[in-house]
Amino acid sequence: MLCRDLKLFSQAIVAIDGSKFKAVNNRERNYTEGKLDRRQREIEANIQRYLEALDTADRTLPEDWLVKGVRLNAKIDELRQKLKDLRSMRKQVRAAPDGQVSLTDPDARAMTTHSNTGTAMVGYNVQAAVDVKHHLVVAHEVTNTGSDRAQLSKMAHAARAAMGKKRLKAIADRGYYAGAELKACEDDGIAAYVSKPMTSSSKAEGRFGKDDFVYVARHDVYQCPAGQTLRRHHTSIERGQRIQVYWTAVCPQCPLKAQCTTGSERRVRRWEHEAVLEKVQKRLDRQPDAMLVRKKTIEHVFGTLKHWMGWTHFLTRGIEHVSTEMSLSVLAYNLKRVIAILGIARTMKAMKLVGG
């Protein structure tokens, strides 16, 4: 409210991103099916090693045979108890909705990070929308979902409401690229700038990608790189989405076929709301520095918050308490930003006016 009154949100442009913050829960106290499998293999290998050592002792009868036998049997009993505990934990993991159990903080989840070195961080995925002009956090949310894919429209709507604007520009990286999310933003007057991930297997293998085919909306056809027309033949439902499929029967005789497809003909699939994705891409093409703006805006914010919080990040447990802890950190960050922008005297005067 203070920032709105001070007209600090004049541009109505935000950068949206998520960052992983550590929970109190140690990695060793987070269990998944895969981790249980690995531990079971390790324990079984150790049991086999001790059994072989017992067999060797039985054959060679060393001087300390009795002491060694007692020690090895104790180790084997201990490992067998661990196997029993793992079987019990496996039942809990399989009963969990997302296949994870965290013992210290039940809401924390194992998540991969950009700097991942083969092990996951157990923590939370903090979403934030940051004003690009003054780098103020206008909206944030603590989630325990590792993916950003379904977060765009929710964060953009929260940011627009916080800024008191009718329209908003939202910039996010390719981790947020999802057709349904982009359409939700477009339908509500939010202009999304999201880079498209390069997932085309054809491109990766040196063949034409979908972007090499030009859609002609007037005739509802695609024009291929060889100049042929691909017409719509049928509509299918794929992952809950209506997909229209286009192809032409002349592919087998095409001189460019080897550069296009390994099948009998090249088929192009088009989502029924593909025009939204094309609009987003054109918008991004007109502002090629959008991703640089996003990076400069939001990464410093997350870096600053983590620096303040220390290497342990969160100190509380449970998503409700962790959310409160994050809100206090964001509030402190925003207050320091406003003081840096306006100065202490003007900030205190503005706060008194809002409080009054």
C-alpha positions as CSV (number, residue, x, y, z in Angstrom):
1,M,0.0,0.0,0.0
2,L,2.9,2.3,0.9
3,C,4.6,1.6,-2.4
4,R,1.4,2.2,-4.4
5,D,0.8,5.5,-2.7
6,L,4.3,6.6,-3.5
7,K,3.8,5.7,-7.1
8,L,6.8,3.3,-7.1
9,F,5.0,0.8,-9.4
10,S,4.7,3.2,-12.3
11,Q,5.9,0.7,-15.0
12,A,3.8,-2.3,-14.1
13,I,6.5,-4.7,-15.2
14,V,7.6,-7.6,-13.1
15,A,10.2,-10.4,-13.4
16,I,9.0,-13.8,-12.0
17,D,11.2,-16.6,-10.9
18,G,11.6,-19.3,-8.3
19,S,14.5,-20.2,-6.1
20,K,15.2,-23.2,-3.9
21,F,15.7,-22.5,-0.2
22,K,16.9,-25.1,2.3
23,A,14.6,-26.4,5.0
24,V,15.6,-27.5,8.5
25,N,15.3,-31.1,7.2
26,N,18.6,-32.8,6.4
27,R,18.9,-34.8,3.2
28,E,19.5,-38.0,5.2
29,R,16.1,-37.5,6.8
30,N,14.2,-37.3,3.5
31,Y,13.1,-40.5,1.8
32,T,12.0,-41.4,-1.7
33,E,11.6,-44.8,-3.4
34,G,14.9,-44.3,-5.3
35,K,16.8,-43.4,-2.1
36,L,15.4,-46.4,-0.3
37,D,16.5,-48.7,-3.2
38,R,20.0,-47.3,-3.1
39,R,20.3,-47.8,0.7
40,Q,18.9,-51.3,0.5
41,R,21.5,-52.3,-2.1
42,E,24.2,-50.8,0.0
43,I,23.1,-52.6,3.2
44,E,22.6,-55.9,1.4
45,A,26.2,-55.6,0.0
46,N,27.5,-54.9,3.4
47,I,25.7,-57.9,4.9
48,Q,27.2,-60.1,2.2
49,R,30.7,-58.7,2.9
50,Y,30.4,-59.5,6.6
51,L,29.0,-63.0,5.9
52,E,32.0,-63.7,3.7
53,A,34.3,-62.4,6.4
54,L,32.6,-64.8,8.8
55,D,33.2,-67.7,6.4
56,T,36.8,-66.8,6.1
57,A,37.2,-66.7,9.9
58,D,35.5,-70.1,10.2
59,R,38.0,-71.6,7.7
60,T,41.2,-70.0,9.0
61,L,40.4,-69.9,12.7
62,P,42.5,-66.9,13.7
63,E,43.5,-66.3,17.3
64,D,40.8,-63.7,17.8
65,W,38.2,-65.9,16.1
66,L,35.6,-65.7,18.9
67,V,35.9,-61.9,19.3
68,K,35.8,-61.4,15.6
69,G,32.8,-63.7,15.1
70,V,30.8,-61.9,17.9
71,R,31.7,-58.5,16.3
72,L,30.7,-59.5,12.8
73,N,27.5,-61.1,13.9
74,A,26.6,-57.9,15.8
75,K,27.2,-55.9,12.6
76,I,25.0,-58.2,10.6
77,D,22.2,-58.0,13.1
78,E,22.5,-54.2,13.1
79,L,22.3,-54.1,9.3
80,R,19.3,-56.5,9.2
81,Q,17.5,-54.2,11.6
82,K,18.2,-51.3,9.2
83,L,16.7,-53.4,6.4
84,K,13.6,-53.9,8.5
85,D,13.4,-50.1,9.2
86,L,13.7,-49.5,5.5
87,R,10.8,-51.8,4.7
88,S,8.7,-49.8,7.2
89,M,9.8,-46.5,5.7
90,R,9.0,-47.8,2.2
91,K,5.4,-48.3,3.2
92,Q,5.2,-44.7,4.4
93,V,6.8,-43.4,1.1
94,R,4.4,-45.4,-1.0
95,A,1.5,-44.1,1.0
96,A,2.6,-40.5,0.6
97,P,0.8,-38.6,-2.2
98,D,4.0,-37.4,-3.9
99,G,6.2,-40.4,-2.9
100,Q,8.3,-38.5,-0.4
101,V,8.6,-38.5,3.4
102,S,10.6,-35.9,5.4
103,L,11.0,-36.6,9.0
104,T,12.2,-33.3,10.5
105,D,10.0,-30.9,8.4
106,P,7.1,-33.0,7.0
107,D,6.3,-30.3,4.3
108,A,9.9,-30.0,3.0
109,R,10.6,-31.8,-0.3
110,A,13.7,-32.9,-2.2
111,M,14.2,-30.7,-5.2
112,T,16.9,-30.4,-7.9
113,T,18.7,-27.0,-8.3
114,H,20.5,-25.3,-11.2
115,S,23.8,-25.9,-9.4
116,N,22.8,-29.5,-8.7
117,T,25.8,-31.8,-8.3
118,G,24.0,-35.0,-8.3
119,T,22.2,-34.6,-4.9
120,A,18.9,-32.8,-4.3
121,M,18.3,-30.0,-1.9
122,V,15.6,-30.7,0.7
123,G,13.6,-27.5,1.0
124,Y,11.1,-25.2,-0.6
125,N,10.6,-23.5,-3.9
126,V,10.1,-19.8,-3.2
127,Q,8.3,-17.9,-6.0
128,A,8.7,-14.1,-6.3
129,A,7.5,-11.3,-8.6
130,V,9.9,-8.4,-8.5
131,D,9.2,-4.9,-9.9
132,V,11.8,-4.2,-12.7
133,K,12.1,-0.5,-11.9
134,H,12.9,-0.5,-8.2
135,H,13.5,-4.2,-7.6
136,L,10.8,-4.4,-4.9
137,V,9.2,-7.8,-4.2
138,V,5.6,-7.2,-5.0
139,A,4.4,-10.8,-4.5
140,H,5.9,-14.0,-3.2
141,E,4.8,-17.5,-2.2
142,V,6.5,-20.5,-0.6
143,T,5.7,-23.8,-2.3
144,N,7.0,-27.3,-1.9
145,T,6.7,-28.1,-5.6
146,G,10.0,-28.3,-7.3
147,S,8.8,-27.2,-10.8
148,D,7.9,-23.7,-11.8
149,R,5.8,-24.9,-14.7
150,A,2.4,-24.1,-13.1
151,Q,3.3,-20.9,-11.2
152,L,3.2,-18.2,-13.9
153,S,-0.4,-17.1,-14.0
154,K,-0.8,-17.3,-10.2
155,M,2.2,-15.2,-9.5
156,A,1.4,-12.7,-12.3
157,H,-2.2,-12.2,-10.9
158,A,-0.9,-11.8,-7.3
159,A,1.7,-9.2,-8.6
160,R,-1.0,-7.2,-10.5
161,A,-3.3,-7.2,-7.5
162,A,-0.5,-6.0,-5.2
163,M,0.5,-3.2,-7.6
164,G,-3.1,-2.1,-8.1
165,K,-2.8,-2.2,-11.9
166,K,-5.3,-3.3,-14.6
167,R,-2.6,-4.6,-17.0
168,L,0.8,-6.1,-16.4
169,K,3.9,-7.3,-18.2
170,A,5.4,-10.4,-16.7
171,I,8.8,-11.7,-17.7
172,A,9.9,-15.3,-16.8
173,D,12.4,-17.9,-18.0
174,R,11.7,-21.1,-19.9
175,G,11.0,-23.0,-16.7
176,Y,7.6,-21.3,-16.7
177,Y,6.7,-22.1,-20.3
178,A,3.4,-23.9,-20.3
179,G,0.5,-23.4,-22.8
180,A,-2.3,-23.4,-20.2
181,E,-0.4,-20.8,-18.0
182,L,0.4,-18.5,-21.0
183,K,-3.3,-18.7,-22.1
184,A,-4.5,-17.9,-18.6
185,C,-2.3,-14.8,-18.6
186,E,-3.4,-13.7,-22.1
187,D,-7.1,-14.2,-21.2
188,D,-6.7,-11.9,-18.2
189,G,-4.8,-9.1,-19.9
190,I,-1.3,-10.0,-18.6
191,A,1.4,-9.8,-21.3
192,A,3.7,-12.7,-20.7
193,Y,7.3,-12.7,-21.9
194,V,8.5,-16.3,-21.5
195,S,11.3,-17.9,-23.5
196,K,10.5,-21.2,-25.2
197,P,12.5,-24.3,-24.3
198,M,14.3,-26.0,-27.1
199,T,12.8,-29.5,-26.9
200,S,12.6,-30.5,-30.6
201,S,14.2,-33.8,-31.2
202,S,14.2,-33.1,-34.9
203,K,16.3,-30.0,-34.4
204,A,18.6,-31.8,-32.1
205,E,19.2,-34.5,-34.8
206,G,19.8,-31.9,-37.6
207,R,16.4,-31.9,-39.2
208,F,13.7,-29.3,-39.7
209,G,11.9,-28.2,-36.6
210,K,8.3,-27.2,-36.2
211,D,9.4,-23.5,-36.4
212,D,10.5,-24.2,-40.0
213,F,6.9,-24.7,-40.9
214,V,4.8,-21.6,-41.5
215,Y,1.2,-21.6,-40.4
216,V,-1.2,-19.8,-42.7
217,A,-4.2,-19.0,-40.5
218,R,-6.5,-17.9,-43.4
219,H,-6.5,-21.4,-44.9
220,D,-5.7,-23.3,-41.7
221,V,-2.7,-25.0,-43.3
222,Y,1.1,-25.3,-42.8
223,Q,3.7,-24.4,-45.5
224,C,6.7,-26.7,-45.3
225,P,10.3,-25.8,-46.2
226,A,9.9,-27.5,-49.6
227,G,6.9,-25.3,-50.4
228,Q,4.3,-28.0,-50.0
229,T,0.9,-27.5,-48.1
230,L,0.2,-29.6,-45.0
231,R,-3.6,-29.8,-44.4
232,R,-5.4,-30.7,-41.2
233,H,-6.5,-34.3,-41.2
234,H,-7.8,-34.9,-37.7
235,T,-8.0,-33.7,-34.1
236,S,-6.8,-35.7,-31.2
237,I,-6.7,-35.3,-27.4
238,E,-3.2,-35.4,-26.0
239,R,-2.6,-34.9,-22.2
240,G,-6.0,-33.2,-22.0
241,Q,-5.4,-30.8,-24.9
242,R,-7.1,-30.7,-28.3
243,I,-4.3,-31.1,-30.9
244,Q,-4.9,-30.7,-34.6
245,V,-2.6,-32.8,-36.9
246,Y,-1.4,-31.7,-40.3
247,W,0.4,-33.6,-43.1
248,T,0.7,-34.1,-46.8
249,A,0.8,-37.3,-48.9
250,V,3.7,-36.0,-51.1
251,C,6.4,-36.5,-48.4
252,P,7.8,-39.8,-49.9
253,Q,8.7,-38.1,-53.2
254,C,10.1,-34.9,-51.6
255,P,13.8,-34.2,-52.2
256,L,14.1,-32.7,-48.7
257,K,12.6,-35.7,-46.9
258,A,15.9,-36.8,-45.3
259,Q,16.2,-33.3,-43.8
260,C,12.6,-33.4,-42.5
261,T,11.5,-36.8,-41.2
262,T,12.4,-40.4,-40.7
263,G,8.8,-41.5,-41.0
264,S,6.6,-41.9,-44.1
265,E,5.4,-38.3,-43.8
266,R,6.1,-35.3,-41.6
267,R,3.2,-34.6,-39.2
268,V,2.9,-31.2,-37.5
269,R,0.8,-30.9,-34.4
270,R,-1.0,-27.7,-33.4
271,W,-2.6,-27.0,-30.1
272,E,-6.1,-25.4,-30.5
273,H,-4.8,-22.3,-28.7
274,E,-1.4,-22.2,-30.5
275,A,-2.1,-18.6,-31.5
276,V,-1.4,-17.6,-27.9
277,L,2.0,-19.2,-28.0
278,E,2.8,-17.5,-31.3
279,K,1.7,-14.2,-29.9
280,V,4.0,-14.6,-26.9
281,Q,6.9,-15.5,-29.2
282,K,6.3,-12.4,-31.4
283,R,6.2,-10.3,-28.3
284,L,9.5,-11.7,-27.1
285,D,11.1,-11.2,-30.5
286,R,10.2,-7.5,-30.3
287,Q,12.0,-7.3,-26.9
288,P,15.1,-9.5,-27.2
289,D,16.6,-8.2,-24.0
290,A,13.7,-9.3,-21.8
291,M,15.5,-12.3,-20.4
292,L,18.5,-10.1,-19.5
293,V,16.1,-7.7,-17.7
294,R,14.7,-10.7,-15.8
295,K,18.1,-11.9,-14.7
296,K,19.3,-8.5,-13.6
297,T,16.0,-7.8,-11.7
298,I,15.4,-11.0,-9.7
299,E,18.6,-12.9,-9.2
300,H,20.1,-10.2,-7.0
301,V,17.0,-10.3,-4.8
302,F,17.2,-14.0,-4.1
303,G,21.0,-13.8,-3.6
304,T,20.5,-11.0,-1.0
305,L,17.8,-12.9,0.9
306,K,19.9,-16.0,1.1
307,H,22.9,-14.0,2.2
308,W,20.9,-12.5,5.0
309,M,19.4,-15.9,6.0
310,G,22.7,-17.7,6.1
311,W,23.7,-21.1,4.8
312,T,20.8,-22.8,6.7
313,H,18.2,-20.6,5.0
314,F,14.9,-21.4,6.9
315,L,14.9,-22.0,10.6
316,T,11.3,-22.9,11.1
317,R,9.4,-26.1,10.2
318,G,6.2,-26.6,8.2
319,I,5.1,-24.6,5.2
320,E,2.9,-22.3,7.3
321,H,5.7,-21.2,9.6
322,V,8.2,-21.2,6.8
323,S,5.9,-18.9,4.8
324,T,5.7,-16.5,7.7
325,E,9.5,-16.5,8.0
326,M,9.8,-15.7,4.3
327,S,7.3,-12.9,4.6
328,L,9.3,-11.3,7.3
329,S,12.5,-11.5,5.3
330,V,10.7,-10.0,2.2
331,L,9.3,-7.2,4.3
332,A,12.7,-6.4,5.7
333,Y,14.1,-6.4,2.1
334,N,11.4,-4.2,0.8
335,L,11.8,-1.7,3.7
336,K,15.5,-1.4,3.1
337,R,14.9,-0.9,-0.7
338,V,12.3,1.8,-0.1
339,I,14.7,3.6,2.3
340,A,17.5,3.3,-0.3
341,I,15.2,4.8,-2.9
342,L,13.5,7.6,-0.9
343,G,15.8,8.2,2.1
344,I,14.9,7.6,5.7
345,A,13.1,11.0,6.3
346,R,10.8,10.7,3.3
347,T,10.1,7.0,4.0
348,M,9.2,7.7,7.7
349,K,6.9,10.6,6.6
350,A,5.2,8.4,4.1
351,M,4.7,5.6,6.7
352,K,3.2,8.0,9.1
353,L,0.7,9.2,6.5
354,V,-0.3,5.6,5.6
355,G,-0.5,4.7,9.3
356,G,-2.7,7.7,10.0
